[in-house]
Amino acid sequence: MVEGIIYRYRCGIAWRDLPADFGPWQTVWKRHRAWAVDGTWDQVLDALLVRADADGDLDWSVAVDSTICRAHQHGTTLERTTGGAVESQESPRRAS
């Protein structure tokens, strides 16, 4: 059961994609849900972290990515409603 839960987290898969080796995915999900609600899962993870840290098996380096991507104001066709004059962002139509 625990291995199935950990496998799911490690692989980032949906519960339905859990290999049959771990049993029915519904059973694994129900157990994980019950443990998450009553706090058991947090206690298990905390105990594992304490033990791994004491054994020197953890690397506490952290990487933070602050990349953002903004569209230019002309990259949209929505009207601006910022309190100023309303300006259409559409290209003018050409005369035929």
C-alpha positions as CSV (number, residue, x, y, z in Angstrom):
1,M,0.0,0.0,0.0
2,V,2.7,2.5,1.0
3,E,4.8,1.6,-2.0
4,G,1.9,2.3,-4.3
5,I,1.3,5.7,-2.7
6,I,5.0,6.5,-3.0
7,Y,5.2,5.3,-6.6
8,R,2.3,7.5,-7.5
9,Y,4.0,10.6,-6.0
10,R,7.4,9.7,-7.5
11,C,6.1,9.2,-11.0
12,G,3.4,12.0,-11.0
13,I,0.8,9.7,-12.5
14,A,-2.9,9.6,-12.0
15,W,-4.3,7.1,-9.5
16,R,-6.0,5.2,-12.3
17,D,-2.5,4.7,-13.9
18,L,-1.1,2.9,-10.9
19,P,0.4,-0.5,-12.0
20,A,-1.7,-3.5,-11.0
21,D,1.3,-4.8,-8.9
22,F,0.1,-2.5,-6.1
23,G,-3.4,-3.8,-6.1
24,P,-6.6,-2.0,-7.2
25,W,-5.9,1.7,-7.5
26,Q,-9.2,2.5,-5.7
27,T,-7.9,0.6,-2.6
28,V,-4.6,2.5,-2.6
29,W,-6.4,5.8,-3.1
30,K,-8.9,5.1,-0.3
31,R,-6.1,4.2,2.1
32,H,-4.1,7.3,1.2
33,R,-7.2,9.5,1.6
34,A,-8.0,8.1,5.0
35,W,-4.4,8.5,6.2
36,A,-4.2,12.1,4.8
37,V,-7.4,13.1,6.5
38,D,-6.6,11.7,10.0
39,G,-2.9,12.9,9.9
40,T,-1.3,9.4,9.7
41,W,0.4,10.1,6.4
42,D,2.0,13.3,7.8
43,Q,3.3,11.4,10.8
44,V,4.8,8.7,8.5
45,L,6.5,11.2,6.3
46,D,7.9,13.2,9.3
47,A,9.3,10.0,10.8
48,L,10.9,9.1,7.5
49,L,12.4,12.6,7.1
50,V,13.9,12.5,10.6
51,R,15.4,9.1,10.1
52,A,16.8,10.0,6.7
53,D,18.2,13.3,8.0
54,A,19.9,11.5,10.9
55,D,21.5,9.0,8.5
56,G,22.7,11.8,6.3
57,D,20.7,10.7,3.3
58,L,19.0,14.0,2.7
59,D,20.3,16.9,0.6
60,W,18.5,20.1,1.7
61,S,19.4,22.2,-1.3
62,V,16.5,24.1,-2.7
63,A,16.0,25.6,-6.1
64,V,13.4,28.3,-6.8
65,D,12.4,29.3,-10.3
66,S,10.9,32.7,-10.5
67,T,10.5,32.7,-14.3
68,I,7.4,34.6,-15.5
69,C,6.1,35.2,-18.9
70,R,3.9,38.2,-19.6
71,A,2.1,39.0,-22.8
72,H,2.5,42.5,-24.2
73,Q,-0.6,44.7,-24.0
74,H,-1.0,44.5,-27.7
75,G,-0.8,40.7,-27.6
76,T,-4.5,40.5,-26.7
77,T,-7.7,41.6,-28.3
78,L,-9.5,42.4,-25.1
79,E,-10.4,45.9,-24.2
80,R,-8.5,47.5,-21.4
81,T,-10.6,48.6,-18.4
82,T,-8.0,50.3,-16.3
83,G,-10.0,53.5,-15.7
84,G,-8.6,55.4,-18.7
85,A,-10.0,55.7,-22.2
86,V,-11.2,52.4,-23.6
87,E,-8.8,51.4,-26.4
88,S,-9.5,48.5,-28.8
89,Q,-6.5,46.3,-29.3
90,E,-7.6,45.0,-32.6
91,S,-5.8,45.9,-35.9
92,P,-7.7,48.4,-38.1
93,R,-9.5,46.9,-41.0
94,R,-8.1,47.8,-44.5
95,A,-10.3,49.5,-47.0
96,S,-11.3,47.3,-50.0
